[in-house]
Amino acid sequence: MKKFILAMSVPAMFLLVSCDKEQVIQNDDLPAKATSFINTHYSDQAIRQVVKERDDLKTAYHVYLDNNTQLDFNREGEIKEIEGTEKIPDAILPALIVTYVNTNYPTAFIRAWDPNDTSQDVKLSTGVELLFDSNGNFLRIEN
């Protein structure tokens, strides 16, 4: 019986730990680095909502701006992803990516950017999705 209880309690603990927990927080509760990023690059936009998400041992912050842009930050306040319908400020993006898009898609603008350890996904206003390496070198068209 003790083995049965132990066997049942271990999966239950994993279920409890893996549950996502999201809560709306005040703007002042964002990490300072995230607040600085928003003030620098989106000073003309009001923050509509901030959601703090806990998943396993990770914490993320999702910031929703009035222009329908979503900014995702990690626990330290570092930007992890940007998505919206408006142009992402060039100062945020790697120069190689901005140059490539301006040269090859002169009528389009970057509306989403998802960098990770090995690559960077970019979505353009035209619907085209591009993949770049971690240094900003073009790899391929995604769609």
C-alpha positions in Angstrom: 0.0 0.0 0.0 2.9 2.4 0.8 4.4 1.8 -2.6 1.0 2.5 -4.3 0.7 5.8 -2.4 4.3 6.8 -3.2 3.8 5.8 -6.9 0.6 8.0 -7.1 2.1 11.0 -5.3 5.1 11.4 -7.6 3.0 12.0 -10.7 0.7 14.3 -8.7 3.6 16.4 -7.7 4.7 16.8 -11.3 1.3 17.9 -12.3 1.3 20.6 -9.6 4.7 21.8 -10.6 4.0 21.9 -14.3 0.9 24.0 -14.0 1.1 27.5 -15.6 0.2 30.3 -13.3 -0.6 33.7 -14.9 -1.6 36.8 -13.1 -2.1 40.4 -14.1 0.4 42.7 -12.3 1.0 46.4 -12.0 3.4 48.1 -14.5 5.7 48.9 -11.5 6.2 45.2 -10.9 8.1 44.7 -14.1 11.8 44.2 -13.9 13.7 47.4 -14.2 15.4 46.3 -17.4 12.0 45.6 -19.1 10.7 49.0 -18.0 13.8 50.7 -19.4 13.4 48.8 -22.7 9.8 50.0 -23.0 10.6 53.6 -22.0 13.4 53.6 -24.6 11.7 52.0 -27.6 8.0 52.4 -27.0 7.7 55.7 -25.0 4.8 56.8 -27.2 2.7 53.7 -26.3 0.7 53.2 -23.1 0.9 49.8 -21.4 -2.5 48.2 -21.6 -1.7 45.1 -19.4 1.2 43.2 -17.9 0.9 39.5 -17.2 3.4 37.6 -15.1 3.6 33.9 -16.0 5.2 31.2 -14.0 5.8 27.8 -15.6 7.8 25.2 -13.8 10.8 27.2 -12.6 10.6 29.9 -15.3 9.1 33.3 -15.0 8.1 35.4 -18.0 6.4 38.8 -18.4 4.0 39.6 -21.3 3.4 43.3 -21.9 0.5 44.4 -24.1 0.7 47.9 -25.5 -2.0 50.1 -26.9 -0.9 49.6 -30.5 -1.5 45.9 -30.2 2.2 45.0 -29.7 3.1 42.2 -27.3 6.5 42.3 -25.7 7.8 39.1 -23.9 10.5 39.4 -21.3 12.3 36.8 -19.2 12.7 37.0 -15.4 15.7 39.4 -15.7 13.7 41.7 -18.0 15.5 40.8 -21.2 13.4 41.0 -24.3 12.6 37.5 -25.7 10.0 38.2 -28.4 8.1 41.0 -30.0 4.9 40.6 -32.0 2.4 43.1 -33.3 0.9 44.8 -36.3 3.2 47.9 -36.2 6.8 48.3 -37.3 9.3 47.2 -34.7 11.8 50.1 -34.1 15.1 49.4 -36.0 17.2 50.1 -32.9 15.9 46.9 -31.3 16.8 44.6 -34.2 20.3 43.5 -35.4 21.6 45.7 -38.1 22.2 42.9 -40.6 18.5 41.9 -40.4 17.3 45.5 -40.9 19.6 45.9 -43.9 18.5 42.6 -45.4 14.8 43.5 -45.1 15.2 47.1 -46.3 17.2 45.8 -49.4 15.1 42.8 -50.3 11.6 43.9 -49.1 11.7 47.8 -49.4 7.9 48.1 -49.1 7.6 45.8 -46.0 8.4 46.3 -42.4 9.3 43.9 -39.5 6.3 43.3 -37.3 7.5 40.3 -35.3 10.9 39.2 -34.0 11.6 35.9 -32.1 15.3 35.5 -31.3 16.6 32.3 -29.6 20.0 30.7 -29.1 20.5 29.5 -32.6 18.3 31.6 -34.9 16.0 34.6 -35.2 12.5 34.4 -36.8 11.2 37.6 -38.4 7.7 38.2 -39.7 7.1 41.0 -42.2 4.1 43.2 -42.8 3.5 41.3 -46.1 3.2 38.0 -44.3 6.6 36.7 -45.4 8.5 34.9 -42.6 12.3 34.9 -42.7 14.9 32.9 -40.8 18.2 34.4 -39.8 21.1 32.8 -37.8 21.9 34.1 -34.3 24.3 36.6 -35.8 21.7 38.1 -38.2 22.8 36.4 -41.4 19.9 35.4 -43.7 19.2 31.6 -43.9 15.9 31.1 -45.7 12.3 32.1 -46.3 10.0 30.2 -43.9 6.7 30.1 -45.8 
